[in-house]
């Protein structure tokens, strides 16, 4: 598998984890837990974007 393919797979995996964290946040009754899950989802999306841009050959991470 190519590096781009591996990065794309990792990006997809991170997006899936972010979606799951968002869904868990929607179900969370505790406001603090909801905030933690939303923050986790945001971080996972950022990592996904970085993995995606690295896989496409973009040498500059998103700003």
N, C-alpha and C positions, 0 to 999 in steps of 0.2 A: 504494500500500500504506500502511496506517495505521502510526502509530508503534508501537502495540501489536503489530501483525503483524511489524514489523521486529524488535522486541525479542524476540518469541517465536521467530523464526527464528534470531536470534543465540544465544539461550539453548539452542536445540536443537543448533546447531552446536558450542557450547562443551561440551555434554554428550557429544556424539559424540567430540570431541577428548579429553575426560577418559577416556572408555571406552577409546579407543585407547591412551592413555598407560598406563592400568592394565594392559591386555593386554600391552603391551611390557614393563612392569615384571615381569610374571609370567614372561616369557621370558628376561629379563636374567640372565646368570650372575654378573655383577659386583654385589656388594652396594651399592656406592656408586651405580652407575648405576640400580639398582632403587630406591634411596631417592630419587634425583633425579626419576625418572619418577613415583613415588608422590606426591611433593610437587607436581609439575607437575599431575597429575590432580586433586589436592585444590584447588589454586588455580583450575583451570579450572572445577571444580564451584562454587566460591564465586562466580566471575564469572558463571556461568550463573544462579545463584540471584539475583544482583543484577539481571541483565538481565531475568529473568523477573518479579521484583517491580516493576521500573520499568515494564515493559510493561503490567502489570496496574493501574497507577495508584497503587500503594503508594508513598507518598513517603518512608517510613522503611525504610532498608536492614535486612536481617536482622541481628540481634545475635548 
